[in-house]
Protein backbone atom coordinates (compact mmCIF):
# COMPACT_ATOMS: atom_id res chain seq x y z
CA UNK A 1 0.00 0.00 0.00
CA UNK A 2 1.36 3.40 -0.94
CA UNK A 3 1.48 6.32 1.47
CA UNK A 4 -1.30 8.02 -0.48
CA UNK A 5 -3.49 4.92 -0.28
CA UNK A 6 -2.83 4.58 3.44
CA UNK A 7 -3.69 8.26 3.97
CA UNK A 8 -6.94 7.91 2.02
CA UNK A 9 -7.86 4.77 3.94
CA UNK A 10 -7.12 6.57 7.21
CA UNK A 11 -9.41 9.46 6.26
CA UNK A 12 -12.26 7.11 5.41
CA UNK A 13 -11.77 5.06 8.56
CA UNK A 14 -11.67 8.18 10.72
CA UNK A 15 -14.89 9.42 9.12
CA UNK A 16 -16.55 6.04 9.60
CA UNK A 17 -15.56 5.92 13.27
CA UNK A 18 -16.90 9.45 13.77
CA UNK A 19 -20.40 8.51 12.60
CA UNK A 20 -23.10 7.75 15.13
CA UNK A 21 -23.51 3.99 15.60
CA UNK A 22 -26.74 3.70 13.55
CA UNK A 23 -25.20 5.52 10.58
CA UNK A 24 -21.95 3.54 10.85
CA UNK A 25 -23.95 0.30 10.88
CA UNK A 26 -25.90 1.45 7.82
CA UNK A 27 -22.67 2.12 5.90
CA UNK A 28 -21.25 -1.27 6.85
CA UNK A 29 -24.47 -3.06 5.89
CA UNK A 30 -24.45 -1.34 2.49
CA UNK A 31 -20.82 -2.31 1.94
CA UNK A 32 -21.56 -5.92 2.85
CA UNK A 33 -24.57 -6.05 0.53
CA UNK A 34 -22.73 -4.56 -2.45
CA UNK A 35 -21.27 -7.66 -4.12
CA UNK A 36 -17.73 -6.50 -4.96
CA UNK A 37 -16.89 -4.67 -1.72
CA UNK A 38 -18.75 -7.31 0.26
CA UNK A 39 -16.57 -10.08 -1.16
CA UNK A 40 -13.46 -8.00 -0.62
CA UNK A 41 -14.39 -7.40 3.01
CA UNK A 42 -15.02 -11.11 3.58
CA UNK A 43 -11.73 -12.01 1.89
CA UNK A 44 -9.81 -9.53 4.03
CA UNK A 45 -11.49 -10.77 7.20
CA UNK A 46 -10.62 -14.36 6.31
CA UNK A 47 -7.00 -13.45 5.61
CA UNK A 48 -6.77 -11.64 8.95
CA UNK A 49 -8.19 -14.67 10.77
CA UNK A 50 -5.86 -17.12 9.06
CA UNK A 51 -2.72 -14.96 9.09
CA UNK A 52 -1.09 -17.09 11.80
CA UNK A 53 -1.68 -20.40 10.02
CA UNK A 54 1.34 -21.98 8.33
CA UNK A 55 1.58 -21.51 4.59
CA UNK A 56 2.12 -24.21 2.00
CA UNK A 57 3.27 -24.19 -1.61
CA UNK A 58 0.51 -23.65 -4.17
CA UNK A 59 1.37 -26.91 -5.94
CA UNK A 60 0.90 -28.83 -2.68
CA UNK A 61 -2.52 -27.20 -2.32
CA UNK A 62 -3.45 -28.19 -5.89
CA UNK A 63 -2.35 -31.76 -5.28
CA UNK A 64 -4.54 -31.93 -2.18
CA UNK A 65 -7.51 -30.38 -4.05
CA UNK A 66 -7.25 -32.88 -6.90
CA UNK A 67 -7.19 -35.79 -4.45
CA UNK A 68 -10.62 -34.86 -3.06
Secondary structure as a PSIPRED ss2 file (coil, helix, strand):
# PSIPRED VFORMAT (PSIPRED V4.0)

   1 X C   1.000  0.000  0.000
   2 X C   1.000  0.000  0.000
   3 X H   0.000  1.000  0.000
   4 X H   0.000  1.000  0.000
   5 X H   0.000  1.000  0.000
   6 X H   0.000  1.000  0.000
   7 X H   0.000  1.000  0.000
   8 X H   0.000  1.000  0.000
   9 X H   0.000  1.000  0.000
  10 X H   0.000  1.000  0.000
  11 X H   0.000  1.000  0.000
  12 X H   0.000  1.000  0.000
  13 X H   0.000  1.000  0.000
  14 X H   0.000  1.000  0.000
  15 X H   0.000  1.000  0.000
  16 X H   0.000  1.000  0.000
  17 X H   0.000  1.000  0.000
  18 X H   0.000  1.000  0.000
  19 X C   1.000  0.000  0.000
  20 X C   1.000  0.000  0.000
  21 X H   0.000  1.000  0.000
  22 X H   0.000  1.000  0.000
  23 X H   0.000  1.000  0.000
  24 X H   0.000  1.000  0.000
  25 X H   0.000  1.000  0.000
  26 X H   0.000  1.000  0.000
  27 X H   0.000  1.000  0.000
  28 X H   0.000  1.000  0.000
  29 X H   0.000  1.000  0.000
  30 X H   0.000  1.000  0.000
  31 X H   0.000  1.000  0.000
  32 X H   0.000  1.000  0.000
  33 X H   0.000  1.000  0.000
  34 X C   1.000  0.000  0.000
  35 X H   0.000  1.000  0.000
  36 X H   0.000  1.000  0.000
  37 X H   0.000  1.000  0.000
  38 X H   0.000  1.000  0.000
  39 X H   0.000  1.000  0.000
  40 X H   0.000  1.000  0.000
  41 X H   0.000  1.000  0.000
  42 X H   0.000  1.000  0.000
  43 X H   0.000  1.000  0.000
  44 X H   0.000  1.000  0.000
  45 X H   0.000  1.000  0.000
  46 X H   0.000  1.000  0.000
  47 X H   0.000  1.000  0.000
  48 X H   0.000  1.000  0.000
  49 X H   0.000  1.000  0.000
  50 X H   0.000  1.000  0.000
  51 X C   1.000  0.000  0.000
  52 X C   1.000  0.000  0.000
  53 X C   1.000  0.000  0.000
  54 X C   1.000  0.000  0.000
  55 X C   1.000  0.000  0.000
  56 X C   1.000  0.000  0.000
  57 X C   1.000  0.000  0.000
  58 X H   0.000  1.000  0.000
  59 X H   0.000  1.000  0.000
  60 X H   0.000  1.000  0.000
  61 X H   0.000  1.000  0.000
  62 X H   0.000  1.000  0.000
  63 X H   0.000  1.000  0.000
  64 X H   0.000  1.000  0.000
  65 X H   0.000  1.000  0.000
  66 X H   0.000  1.000  0.000
  67 X H   0.000  1.000  0.000
  68 X C   1.000  0.000  0.000
